[in-house]
């Protein structure tokens, strides 16, 4: 839902009206957080396998490693807090992720590298925007909020890594 709204707005363009959605609760936030990390594990795996350069393969492997770690930490925290992840009823972001995966799978070589890095740059920016504008203000549990605040710099580091790799490879 948090990524859904922001991703939909970024696709619709500036000035687009946000879709109406139910208020977020911690259980939904945990579920969305898990989905967001799972999606990036999937695209990172693809990057580590299909990248045409060692740099792109390394970026993909780094995303997989880091997002698996964050996903495990989030799962452990949810168990500790007794929060059962409750996915949102509607998740158009799942369709956008499936589309991105299909498009990435259809590419190879430099075209794959460029599309992969562009996708990761847009994805991590959407996550950072969603966290700051939607997620953090909605979190009720202080420990969950502290966790999300703690991992924010890792998402920024991924964004920076992808941008630097794109510049380095000139793709």
N, CA, C and O of each residue as an XYZ file, in Angstrom:
684
protein
N       0.828     -1.184      0.000
C       0.000      0.000      0.000
C       0.873      1.248      0.000
O       0.634      2.155     -0.797
N       1.881      1.323      0.872
C       2.727      2.512      0.881
C       3.489      2.635     -0.414
O       3.573      3.724     -0.982
N       4.040      1.553     -0.887
C       4.739      1.603     -2.173
C       3.752      1.726     -3.308
O       4.032      2.358     -4.327
N       2.599      1.119     -3.128
C       1.570      1.174     -4.156
C       1.214      2.621     -4.462
O       1.230      3.039     -5.620
N       0.899      3.369     -3.440
C       0.503      4.751     -3.631
C       1.610      5.556     -4.288
O       1.375      6.254     -5.274
N       2.808      5.462     -3.750
C       3.899      6.263     -4.287
C       4.330      5.795     -5.665
O       4.631      6.613     -6.534
N       4.362      4.502     -5.868
C       4.733      3.997     -7.189
C       3.675      4.399     -8.211
O       4.009      4.779     -9.333
N       2.417      4.317     -7.833
C       1.352      4.707     -8.754
C       1.443      6.187     -9.086
O       1.261      6.583    -10.237
N       1.722      7.003     -8.080
C       1.862      8.434     -8.320
C       3.056      8.734     -9.219
O       2.975      9.590    -10.100
N       4.160      8.030     -8.997
C       5.342      8.297     -9.816
C       5.080      7.895    -11.257
O       5.607      8.520    -12.178
N       4.277      6.865    -11.466
C       3.947      6.460    -12.833
C       2.922      7.406    -13.454
O       2.961      7.680    -14.654
N       2.012      7.898    -12.627
C       0.968      8.780    -13.139
C       1.495     10.169    -13.448
O       0.962     10.870    -14.307
N       2.538     10.559    -12.748
C       3.137     11.863    -12.998
C       2.798     12.857    -11.919
O       1.929     12.610    -11.083
N       3.487     13.987    -11.936
C       3.258     15.006    -10.916
C       1.836     15.547    -10.973
O       1.253     15.696    -12.046
N       1.302     15.832     -9.820
C      -0.027     16.418     -9.751
C      -1.152     15.403     -9.792
O      -2.323     15.774     -9.706
N      -0.813     14.114     -9.922
C      -1.854     13.088     -9.966
C      -2.483     12.961     -8.582
O      -1.804     13.113     -7.567
N      -3.765     12.685     -8.549
C      -4.459     12.520     -7.271
C      -4.141     11.152     -6.696
O      -4.184     10.155     -7.417
N      -3.819     11.087     -5.404
C      -3.529      9.790     -4.806
C      -4.784      8.944     -4.699
O      -5.872      9.472     -4.469
N      -4.641      7.620     -4.865
C      -5.808      6.769     -4.696
C      -6.228      6.750     -3.229
O      -5.395      6.897     -2.335
N      -7.528      6.568     -2.990
C      -8.015      6.490     -1.615
C      -7.665      5.121     -1.052
O      -7.906      4.096     -1.689
N      -7.090      5.114      0.160
C      -6.709      3.859      0.775
C      -7.005      3.919      2.261
O      -7.062      4.986      2.871
N      -7.193      2.731      2.820
C      -7.443      2.643      4.256
C      -6.190      3.059      5.013
O      -5.080      2.916      4.499
N      -6.355      3.570      6.226
C      -5.183      3.928      7.020
C      -4.319      2.690      7.280
O      -4.819      1.572      7.402
N      -3.027      2.927      7.360
C      -2.104      1.830      7.622
C      -2.064      1.497      9.106
O      -2.153      2.383      9.956
N      -1.930      0.205      9.410
C      -1.665     -0.212     10.775
C      -0.346     -0.975     10.766
O       0.195     -1.280      9.703
N       0.165     -1.277     11.944
C       1.475     -1.918     12.029
C       1.506     -3.274     11.329
O       2.508     -3.611     10.698
N       0.444     -4.050     11.423
C       0.409     -5.374     10.787
C       0.494     -5.252      9.267
O       1.153     -6.060      8.612
N      -0.165     -4.256      8.714
C      -0.101     -4.037      7.261
C       1.272     -3.515      6.866
O       1.816     -3.906      5.834
N       1.824     -2.644      7.675
C       3.158     -2.105      7.393
C       4.191     -3.225      7.390
O       5.058     -3.259      6.517
N       4.113     -4.129      8.340
C       5.048     -5.254      8.390
C       4.909     -6.119      7.129
O       5.911     -6.548      6.558
N       3.682     -6.372      6.704
C       3.452     -7.177      5.499
C       4.002     -6.480      4.256
O       4.633     -7.118      3.413
N       3.768     -5.191      4.142
C       4.259     -4.435      2.996
C       5.780     -4.404      3.006
O       6.420     -4.538      1.963
N       6.342     -4.230      4.170
C       7.793     -4.220      4.329
C       8.383     -5.548      3.857
O       9.398     -5.572      3.160
N       7.744     -6.646      4.239
C       8.200     -7.974      3.810
C       8.096     -8.106      2.292
O       9.009     -8.623      1.649
N       6.987     -7.639      1.721
C       6.824     -7.699      0.270
C       7.891     -6.882     -0.435
O       8.469     -7.339     -1.420
N       8.158     -5.690      0.052
C       9.143     -4.817     -0.579
C      10.521     -5.472     -0.593
O      11.229     -5.412     -1.598
N      10.900     -6.091      0.509
C      12.193     -6.768      0.569
C      12.208     -8.008     -0.323
O      13.205     -8.280     -0.992
N      11.121     -8.748     -0.334
C      11.034     -9.936     -1.184
C      11.151     -9.557     -2.656
O      11.846    -10.226     -3.420
N      10.474     -8.491     -3.049
C      10.560     -8.056     -4.445
C      11.999     -7.718     -4.821
O      12.450     -8.051     -5.917
N      12.719     -7.059     -3.916
C      14.091     -6.686     -4.265
C      15.036     -7.881     -4.190
O      16.066     -7.886     -4.865
N      14.719     -8.873     -3.402
C      15.494    -10.117     -3.433
C      15.332    -10.766     -4.805
O      16.296    -11.275     -5.376
N      14.114    -10.745     -5.325
C      13.850    -11.340     -6.643
C      14.577    -10.592     -7.759
O      15.213    -11.217     -8.608
N      14.489     -9.265     -7.768
C      15.175     -8.526     -8.835
C      16.685     -8.592     -8.643
O      17.428     -8.655     -9.623
N      17.149     -8.578     -7.404
C      18.584     -8.703     -7.152
C      19.126    -10.037     -7.626
O      20.216    -10.106     -8.192
N      18.360    -11.103     -7.393
C      18.765    -12.429     -7.873
C      18.902    -12.411     -9.388
O      19.861    -12.949     -9.941
N      17.946    -11.794    -10.047
C      18.003    -11.692    -11.504
C      19.246    -10.919    -11.940
O      19.933    -11.319    -12.880
N      19.532     -9.815    -11.260
C      20.709     -9.019    -11.589
C      21.996     -9.800    -11.387
O      22.918     -9.699    -12.196
N      22.066    -10.579    -10.314
C      23.284    -11.355    -10.044
C      23.475    -12.471    -11.065
O      24.598    -12.920    -11.293
N      22.393    -12.915    -11.674
C      22.473    -13.995    -12.662
C      22.629    -13.478    -14.096
O      23.405    -14.033    -14.874
N      21.897    -12.420    -14.445
C      21.853    -11.959    -15.839
C      22.748    -10.773    -16.141
O      22.934    -10.422    -17.307
N      23.299    -10.156    -15.126
C      24.154     -8.997    -15.367
C      25.265     -9.343    -16.336
O      25.828    -10.436    -16.276
N      25.582     -8.417    -17.231
C      26.627     -8.693    -18.220
C      28.002     -8.246    -17.738
O      29.012     -8.505    -18.393
N      28.035     -7.575    -16.591
C      29.310     -7.133    -16.029
C      29.416     -7.622    -14.594
O      28.414     -7.922    -13.945
N      30.642     -7.696    -14.116
C      30.837     -8.094    -12.716
C      30.228     -7.057    -11.780
O      29.787     -7.402    -10.683
N      30.196     -5.796    -12.194
C      29.635     -4.737    -11.361
C      28.138     -4.935    -11.147
O      27.644     -4.818    -10.025
N      27.421     -5.235    -12.225
C      25.975     -5.438    -12.112
C      25.689     -6.714    -11.324
O      24.781     -6.742    -10.493
N      26.447     -7.750    -11.579
C      26.271     -8.994    -10.816
C      26.531     -8.745     -9.329
O      25.836     -9.292     -8.472
N      27.516     -7.933     -9.035
C      27.843     -7.608     -7.643
C      26.725     -6.795     -6.986
O      26.379     -7.033     -5.829
N      26.166     -5.841     -7.721
C      25.033     -5.061     -7.201
C      23.878     -6.005     -6.882
O      23.291     -5.930     -5.802
N      23.552     -6.887     -7.817
C      22.460     -7.837     -7.591
C      22.699     -8.699     -6.366
O      21.800     -8.877     -5.544
N      23.913     -9.239     -6.236
C      24.242    -10.090     -5.088
C      24.156     -9.302     -3.782
O      23.701     -9.826     -2.766
N      24.585     -8.069     -3.810
C      24.523     -7.217     -2.620
C      23.073     -6.967     -2.206
O      22.739     -7.013     -1.021
N      22.222     -6.706     -3.186
C      20.802     -6.488     -2.887
C      20.192     -7.726     -2.254
O      19.457     -7.631     -1.271
N      20.498     -8.890     -2.820
C      19.952    -10.140     -2.285
C      20.412    -10.339     -0.846
O      19.596    -10.588      0.041
N      21.698    -10.231     -0.618
C      22.259    -10.451      0.719
C      21.635     -9.475      1.740
O      21.165     -9.887      2.801
N      21.642     -8.203      1.401
C      21.159     -7.190      2.343
C      19.662     -7.307      2.606
O      19.221     -7.199      3.750
N      18.878     -7.528      1.548
C      17.425     -7.596      1.733
C      17.005     -8.877      2.445
O      16.014     -8.876      3.177
N      17.740     -9.969      2.244
C      17.443    -11.183      3.009
C      17.691    -10.935      4.493
O      16.908    -11.374      5.335
N      18.762    -10.243      4.813
C      19.078     -9.927      6.204
C      18.001     -9.048      6.818
O      17.540     -9.315      7.928
N      17.597     -8.005      6.111
C      16.564     -7.093      6.623
C      15.226     -7.822      6.762
O      14.499     -7.617      7.734
N      14.907     -8.672      5.786
C      13.659     -9.433      5.848
C      13.658    -10.339      7.085
O      12.641    -10.449      7.769
N      14.775    -10.977      7.370
C      14.854    -11.845      8.550
C      14.711    -11.027      9.833
O      14.015    -11.436     10.762
N      15.369     -9.879      9.877
C      15.262     -9.020     11.061
C      13.815     -8.562     11.269
O      13.321     -8.538     12.396
N      13.146     -8.201     10.180
C      11.753     -7.756     10.275
C      10.847     -8.897     10.718
O       9.933     -8.692     11.516
N      11.095    -10.092     10.205
C      10.309    -11.263     10.597
C      10.495    -11.555     12.082
O       9.530    -11.821     12.800
N      11.747    -11.502     12.533
C      12.039    -11.733     13.951
C      11.368    -10.680     14.836
O      10.825    -11.004     15.893
N      11.409     -9.425     14.400
C      10.790     -8.353     15.187
C       9.273     -8.532     15.237
O       8.664     -8.349     16.291
N       8.663     -8.887     14.115
C       7.208     -9.092     14.088
C       6.820    -10.197     15.071
O       5.835    -10.068     15.799
N       7.595    -11.284     15.089
C       7.313    -12.374     16.034
C       7.447    -11.886     17.470
O       6.597    -12.169     18.314
N       8.522    -11.152     17.738
C       8.760    -10.629     19.086
C       7.605     -9.735     19.546
O       7.185     -9.790     20.702
N       7.102     -8.918     18.627
C       6.034     -7.978     18.967
C       4.646     -8.613     18.913
O       3.662     -7.999     19.323
N       4.571     -9.846     18.406
C       3.281    -10.510     18.276
C       2.426     -9.923     17.171
O       1.198     -9.951     17.244
N       3.084     -9.385     16.138
C       2.375     -8.784     15.013
C       2.283     -9.804     13.880
O       3.301    -10.310     13.408
N       1.077    -10.097     13.455
C       0.873    -10.991     12.324
C       0.747    -10.128     11.070
O      -0.205     -9.358     10.935
N       1.723    -10.259     10.139
C       1.658     -9.450      8.918
C       0.331     -9.656      8.186
O      -0.094    -10.786      7.945
N      -0.307     -8.548      7.841
C      -1.586     -8.586      7.149
C      -1.463     -7.789      5.854
O      -1.517     -6.559      5.874
N      -1.298     -8.487      4.725
C      -1.145     -7.762      3.459
C      -2.376     -6.906      3.149
O      -3.492     -7.239      3.545
N      -2.156     -5.806      2.441
C      -3.298     -4.969      2.052
C      -4.210     -5.730      1.090
O      -3.770     -6.622      0.365
N      -5.490     -5.354      1.103
C      -6.456     -6.025      0.226
C      -6.104     -5.841     -1.240
O      -6.234     -6.771     -2.036
N      -5.664     -4.661     -1.591
C      -5.275     -4.378     -2.970
C      -3.790     -4.042     -2.997
O      -3.305     -3.262     -2.178
N      -3.081     -4.634     -3.939
C      -1.663     -4.363     -4.052
C      -1.266     -4.265     -5.521
O      -0.695     -5.212     -6.061
N      -1.554     -3.141     -6.182
C      -1.169     -2.977     -7.570
C       0.345     -3.038     -7.754
O       0.831     -3.278     -8.860
N       1.098     -2.817     -6.658
C       2.545     -2.875     -6.773
C       3.003     -4.274     -7.159
O       4.030     -4.422     -7.822
N       2.263     -5.301     -6.758
C       2.605     -6.670     -7.140
C       2.579     -6.808     -8.660
O       3.456     -7.449     -9.239
N       1.594     -6.220     -9.299
C       1.508     -6.274    -10.762
C       2.653     -5.491    -11.394
O       3.214     -5.917    -12.404
N       3.000     -4.359    -10.811
C       4.116     -3.577    -11.351
C       5.432     -4.334    -11.197
O       6.290     -4.279    -12.078
N       5.589     -5.040    -10.076
C       6.795     -5.842     -9.872
C       6.846     -6.984    -10.894
O       7.894     -7.247    -11.485
N       5.724     -7.649    -11.096
C       5.678     -8.749    -12.070
C       6.018     -8.234    -13.468
O       6.733     -8.899    -14.218
N       5.512     -7.064    -13.816
C       5.811     -6.468    -15.120
C       7.306     -6.152    -15.237
O       7.926     -6.429    -16.264
N       7.871     -5.575    -14.189
C       9.303     -5.257    -14.207
C      10.130     -6.524    -14.360
O      11.095     -6.548    -15.123
N       9.756     -7.574    -13.640
C      10.492     -8.842    -13.740
C      10.406     -9.405    -15.150
O      11.406     -9.881    -15.688
N       9.229     -9.357    -15.752
C       9.069     -9.875    -17.119
C       9.920     -9.074    -18.102
O      10.564     -9.643    -18.983
N       9.915     -7.759    -17.944
C      10.711     -6.910    -18.836
C      12.199     -7.167    -18.648
O      12.944     -7.221    -19.626
N      12.637     -7.324    -17.416
C      14.048     -7.597    -17.153
C      14.452     -8.967    -17.709
O      15.529     -9.111    -18.288
N      13.601     -9.956    -17.536
C      13.907    -11.302    -18.045
C      14.035    -11.326    -19.555
O      14.744    -12.165    -20.110
N      13.350    -10.405    -20.225
C      13.382    -10.371    -21.695
C      14.620     -9.663    -22.242
O      14.853     -9.687    -23.451
N      15.403     -9.043    -21.394
C      16.569     -8.282    -21.847
C      17.856     -9.051    -21.558
O      17.891     -9.972    -20.742
N      18.911     -8.634    -22.261
C      20.225     -9.218    -22.001
C      21.297     -8.183    -22.302
O      21.030     -7.142    -22.902
N      22.516     -8.491    -21.874
C      23.646     -7.618    -22.153
C      23.504     -6.250    -21.520
O      22.970     -6.104    -20.420
N      23.999     -5.235    -22.246
C      23.953     -3.856    -21.730
C      22.523     -3.370    -21.527
O      22.253     -2.587    -20.616
N      21.602     -3.836    -22.378
C      20.198     -3.432    -22.238
C      19.651     -3.927    -20.895
O      18.910     -3.208    -20.225
N      20.014     -5.156    -20.502
C      19.592     -5.658    -19.194
C      20.212     -4.817    -18.085
O      19.522     -4.376    -17.166
N      21.510     -4.601    -18.180
C      22.211     -3.848    -17.137
C      21.557     -2.486    -16.912
O      21.307     -2.091    -15.773
N      21.283     -1.774    -18.000
C      20.674     -0.450    -17.896
C      19.276     -0.531    -17.289
O      18.933      0.252    -16.403
N      18.469     -1.482    -17.768
C      17.100     -1.615    -17.259
C      17.107     -2.035    -15.789
O      16.304     -1.540    -14.999
N      17.992     -2.929    -15.428
C      18.100     -3.390    -14.043
C      18.460     -2.229    -13.117
O      17.811     -2.021    -12.092
N      19.493     -1.479    -13.482
C      19.919     -0.359    -12.637
C      18.849      0.726    -12.575
O      18.605      1.291    -11.509
N      18.207      1.023    -13.707
C      17.117      2.011    -13.706
C      15.982      1.563    -12.789
O      15.438      2.365    -12.029
N      15.625      0.274    -12.863
C      14.566     -0.256    -12.014
C      14.940     -0.123    -10.544
O      14.119      0.294     -9.727
N      16.171     -0.474    -10.208
C      16.602     -0.415     -8.809
C      16.669      1.018     -8.291
O      16.344      1.279     -7.132
N      17.081      1.930     -9.133
C      17.125      3.339     -8.731
C      15.712      3.839     -8.440
O      15.467      4.455     -7.403
N      14.792      3.575     -9.353
C      13.403      4.009     -9.159
C      12.781      3.319     -7.940
O      12.075      3.953     -7.155
N      13.043      2.037     -7.792
C      12.478      1.259     -6.697
C      12.949      1.776     -5.335
O      12.143      2.009     -4.434
N      14.260      1.948     -5.203
C      14.778      2.400     -3.910
C      14.341      3.831     -3.592
O      14.116      4.167     -2.429
N      14.220      4.670     -4.614
C      13.714      6.021     -4.366
C      12.265      5.973     -3.910
O      11.874      6.704     -3.000
N      11.462      5.111     -4.541
C      10.058      4.971     -4.135
C       9.950      4.471     -2.695
O       9.103      4.935     -1.931
N      10.812      3.525     -2.332
C      10.798      3.012     -0.958
C      11.159      4.120      0.023
O      10.474      4.309      1.029
N      12.224      4.849     -0.264
C      12.636      5.933      0.631
C      11.542      6.983      0.777
O      11.274      7.460      1.880
N      10.914      7.339     -0.333
C       9.822      8.310     -0.288
C       8.654      7.779      0.541
O       8.077      8.498      1.357
N       8.315      6.509      0.318
C       7.192      5.910      1.042
C       7.469      5.851      2.540
O       6.595      6.141      3.357
N       8.678      5.477      2.883
C       9.026      5.376      4.300
C       8.906      6.741      4.968
O       8.304      6.864      6.034
N       9.478      7.759      4.343
C       9.475      9.072      4.995
C       8.104      9.736      4.990
O       7.745     10.403      5.960
N       7.340      9.570      3.933
C       6.072     10.287      3.811
C       4.861      9.523      4.333
O       3.878     10.135      4.752
N       4.920      8.197      4.313
C       3.727      7.415      4.621
C       3.927      6.439      5.772
O       3.111      6.379      6.692
N       5.006      5.683      5.720
C       5.200      4.606      6.693
C       5.524      5.130      8.091
O       4.807      4.838      9.048
N       6.599      5.898      8.207
C       7.000      6.362      9.541
C       5.886      7.096     10.272
O       5.671      6.844     11.458
N       5.165      8.002      9.600
C       4.083      8.681     10.326
C       2.956      7.746     10.779
O       2.223      8.071     11.713
N       2.816      6.588     10.123
C       1.710      5.681     10.448
C       2.068      4.631     11.501
O       1.171      4.039     12.103
N       3.337      4.394     11.731
C       3.742      3.338     12.668
C       3.364      3.724     14.097
O       3.639      4.831     14.560
N       2.722      2.769     14.780
C       2.296      2.991     16.158
C       3.307      2.459     17.177
O       3.512      3.077     18.221
N       3.938      1.323     16.884
C       4.852      0.692     17.824
C       6.231      1.338     17.739
O       6.815      1.437     16.661
N       6.741      1.773     18.881
C       8.027      2.487     18.924
C       9.192      1.615     18.455
O      10.102      2.103     17.785
N       9.167      0.337     18.802
C      10.258     -0.557     18.401
C      10.251     -0.784     16.889
O      11.310     -0.817     16.261
N       9.077     -0.938     16.311
C       8.960     -1.084     14.862
C       9.427      0.194     14.172
O      10.137      0.138     13.168
N       9.034      1.329     14.703
C       9.441      2.614     14.134
C      10.960      2.761     14.177
O      11.570      3.196     13.201
N      11.566      2.402     15.296
C      13.030      2.486     15.435
C      13.723      1.571     14.425
O      14.754      1.935     13.858
N      13.161      0.398     14.204
C      13.729     -0.535     13.228
C      13.675      0.049     11.823
O      14.669      0.012     11.098
N      12.530      0.585     11.435
C      12.382      1.161     10.093
C      13.330      2.348      9.930
O      13.938      2.513      8.873
N      13.458      3.167     10.962
C      14.398      4.297     10.907
C      15.841      3.810     10.781
O      16.650      4.427     10.087
N      16.159      2.710     11.447
C      17.518      2.164     11.433
C      17.917      1.653     10.046
O      19.069      1.798      9.637
N      16.967      1.059      9.327
C      17.334      0.470      8.034
C      17.222      1.472      6.869
O      17.636      1.164      5.751
N      16.680      2.633      7.118
C      16.581      3.655      6.071
C      17.901      3.948      5.382
O      17.938      4.013      4.154
N      18.981      4.126      6.123
C      20.266      4.387      5.472
C      20.728      3.263      4.538
O      21.445      3.520      3.571
N      20.328      2.033      4.818
C      20.693      0.924      3.929
C      20.001      1.067      2.582
O      20.601      0.797      1.541
N      18.724      1.496      2.596
C      18.022      1.732      1.335
C      18.684      2.877      0.564
O      18.813      2.819     -0.659
N      19.099      3.911      1.287
C      19.801      5.026      0.650
C      21.126      4.546      0.061
O      21.499      4.950     -1.040
N      21.835      3.689      0.787
C      23.103      3.150      0.293
C      22.891      2.335     -0.977
O      23.711      2.385     -1.894
N      21.792      1.582     -1.034
C      21.495      0.825     -2.256
C      21.211      1.776     -3.420
O      21.676      1.557     -4.539
N      20.457      2.814     -3.150
C      20.167      3.803     -4.191
C      21.468      4.414     -4.701
O      21.684      4.512     -5.909
N      22.320      4.818     -3.788
C      23.598      5.422     -4.165
C      24.475      4.440     -4.939
O      25.120      4.822     -5.915
N      24.502      3.175     -4.508
C      25.294      2.149     -5.181
C      24.814      1.954     -6.626
O      25.628      1.853     -7.544
N      23.517      1.903     -6.817
C      22.969      1.700     -8.158
C      23.262      2.901     -9.058
O      23.618      2.737    -10.225
N      23.113      4.095     -8.516
C      23.421      5.301     -9.297
C      24.900      5.330     -9.677
O      25.240      5.641    -10.818
N      25.779      5.008     -8.730
C      27.216      5.023     -8.997
C      27.585      3.975    -10.047
O      28.413      4.232    -10.921
N      26.974      2.806     -9.960
C      27.255      1.754    -10.938
C      26.769      2.167    -12.316
O      27.454      1.928    -13.310
N      25.613      2.775    -12.387
C      25.076      3.253    -13.671
C      26.026      4.290    -14.277
O      26.306      4.245    -15.474
N      26.517      5.214    -13.466
C      27.460      6.221    -13.943
C      28.767      5.577    -14.380
O      29.303      5.907    -15.437
N      29.272      4.672    -13.581
C      30.527      3.988    -13.884
C      30.459      3.230    -15.202
O      31.385      3.293    -16.011
N      29.355      2.511    -15.416
C      29.218      1.706    -16.628
C      28.713      2.493    -17.824
O      28.731      2.003    -18.954
N      28.261      3.722    -17.571
C      27.726      4.582    -18.637
C      26.597      3.878    -19.402
O      26.564      3.872    -20.633
N      25.673      3.284    -18.632
C      24.520      2.615    -19.246
C      23.252      3.401    -18.969
O      22.171      3.002    -19.402
